[in-house]
Amino acid sequence: MLQSISEPLPRFSCALLVVPYRFSTLADFTHEPAADIDLLSFIKASLDEFEGTNHCWLNRSDKNKQLFGGDGIFLVLAARNFDNAIIFEKVKTIQLRFKKDMHMLPHIFIMGLKPNHSSTFHQHLVQLMLTENITVPILLSKQTFPEMEKGARCILFKNFENPVIYQEMDMDIEILYQAVRDLQMQSNGDSKSLSVLRHPSWKQERIIEDQYFFLPLQNLLLSCPGCVSADEASNRLFISDCNHHRIIVSDGNGEILDCIGSSPGFEDGDFGSARLRRPAGSYYHAAEDCLYFVDSENNAIRKADIGARYVETLYPTSSSNKGGARIWNWIMNKLGLETSEETNDEEASEVFDSTSLYFPWHLLKSADNNFYIIDRRFQTLWTMDFGSGKINDVFKGSPRILEICGQEIRKNLSILDQIPCDLFQQQSNIVCLLEGLPHSDLLSSVTILQHHIFICDTVGQRILKVNRESRTSSNFQLSNLGILGLPYWLNSPLETVYGVGNGLLGTPIDHLQHFELLPGRTDMHISLDIPMDIELVEPLQGSCIWCQARGAATEISGMDDIPGSLDKIGVAQQWYDELDYLAAPKPESEMSIENDNIDKESVVEDEKVHINCCVCTSPGTSEVIIYAVLYFKLRNTNEGSREKHAARLLDILSSKKYVETERDLWNAFLLQPKGDLRDLIFMKPVHIRIKINSLDHPKDDNGRDIILTSSSIDVNIVLQ
């Protein structure tokens, strides 16, 4: 019996099943009752255990021991193996289509067959997870299901009962969407009841728009640096750090100048607030001082004004993304009061027609002032008007692509002739190549800047710098890392911190300490002891520290520089004082003031990192929450094999304990690239919680007046 719609709705879960059969070539689809329940029983039995006799979970958060319980709607996408990128595009399209109906948002997991022992399989699987940005759990099975060998299919069922099989993998997403919606509504058929879930308290439960899991390699400085372009005149590089959803702007020597994008999503705005989803190929227009780039998983073309530091959407066009309408829609969205017009516009943009961009990747400029936009598989070419952003034509098939823009493609790929062949580290079983053009998958991954060639190495998670004359190569070392700030998964909305107190789901606490103090000013001195086998790449900067207090405390770090600020510690008064302070003229540049604050907030001495902050407390309980990110690499003095270095990196990069299969998988990938693992720069997030119990104010001798006090505490932390 299906649950009533008035009851709490079950979560909709989507699974991608990979079993040993090939894709169907049928142009249409059929559906039929499933003949066997053994597969469903296997999936259900595996949910409660990370690793069993016949299964193993990968990419799964250890904070959630039970993924779905026994309830929910499941959509299984079945395919033969992991090699076909269409499967993952289908999964992402389903996620995008259900995004606006959050009660139907899929929990996706992937299921595949696990060989007994295969390092090649492990390397391929991790490379695929990074290349396709697979952030959902993966279930590997040693058990086969011969009953399912009838071709590609989608399987829809609820509560592990009454499955319905759809034979064609390339079926219309709208058909699946309606089928799931009908299944949710079978109990009473009242579609209006679904609107009860659209209210502010429900929306505030979401930490961020994306439901992601913590991969160990996300803590590398670069995660799948897939594309790069250059501004020759100003000596600038634009590096698409795809899986960190940002574009890093640096000079030719590696000094970071700026960063475009803040977190995964789709939102215009200044560089620090704009949201992207896997930026890919880009083109710099010198006359406009603008960077045009592919926003791959938003199926969009975006424009970044470098001078104004602002991102806007060239395609698709939407009135809700522009000017005051965009700001108003943002406010209404935060209140859970989106207008039906906005929702309809966004839903309409998520229904793909034959001319819509569909996971674009490469971006080329033609001689006739058009953009050539190509997908990663080189199966679709879109031509777009440079000025209006209108798609003029769509062409299918790699022969047609070569016929239309083969000259531009060959010109870009000719750069590779100047690079030694042994620099290429590829997984030939997952790359997509144009016939007759080796390494065509690197079309957007290589560029020339002055006397050097820069090439993206997505296997080694780095950028290579090749001297055009000597043909010698080296790692392109980035500096001024403080410009990057905190990674997006460490940014917690203030309403979540104040209201819930959990901060970030899945972020482990590195240090928790309790203090009992008198109310008043409290200066905190935090010392981080660095392990002997790693070294700090750059001093900790203020932009990489986030500090907030909740309860009976107010964070007042840096307010000593504002006259009278310590006498006015109310939140509202602080806000007005800070506005006045920002509006007042300053004799120094903004950058010099920022650097002064950095020196005061963090110091490196005696192989320790010091963080200083200050709070003002009132009687009661309070908590100070500090997030920081440090950039490290293994010391060059570390001796031992590459296996030893890889094992140490895994220990540092992840806070959770892996099952044997999962650790073997990540270890095999770290050992795959050429080069010294001790050159790999990684982030070390630090999460500190300090709980304070403030007693009553001490009284003066007259029994009426209170005595103002100040305290100082030292917190010593040993990083692992």
Secondary structure, DSSP 8 states (H G I E B T S, - for coil): ----TTS----EEEEEEE-S------SS--EEE-S--HHHHHHHHHTT-SB-SSEEEES--TT-S-SSTT-SEEEEEEES-S--HHHHHHHHHHHHHHTT-GGG--EEEEEEE--SS-HHHHHHHHHHHHHTT--S-EEEES---GGG-SSSEEEEEETTEEEEEE--TT--HHHHHHHHHHHHHTTT--GGGGGGG-SHHHHTT-SSSS-----GGGGBS-S-EEEEEEETTTTEEEEEEGGGTEEEEEETTSBEEEEE--EES-B-EETTT-EESSEEEEEEETTTTEEEEEEGGGTEEEEEETTTTEEEEEES--GGGSHHHHHHHHHHHHTT---HHHHHHHHHHTS--TTS--SEEEEEE-TTSEEEEEETTS-EEEEEETTT--EEEEEESHHHHHHHHHHHHHHHHGGGGGS-GGG----TTT---BTTBTTGGGTTSEEEETTEEEEEETTTTEEEEEETTT--EEE---B-GGGG-S-GGG---HHHHHHTS--STT---SEEEEEEE-SEEEEEEEEEE--TTEEESS---GGGEEEEEEEEEEE-TTGGGSTTGGG---HHHHHHHHHHHHHS--SS-HHHHHHHHHHHHEEEETTEEEEEEEEEEEEEEEEEEEEEEEEEEE-TT--S-HHHHHHHHHHHH-SS---HHHHHHHHHHHHSSSS-GGG--EEEEEEEEEEEEE----B-TTSSSB--EEEEEEEEEE--
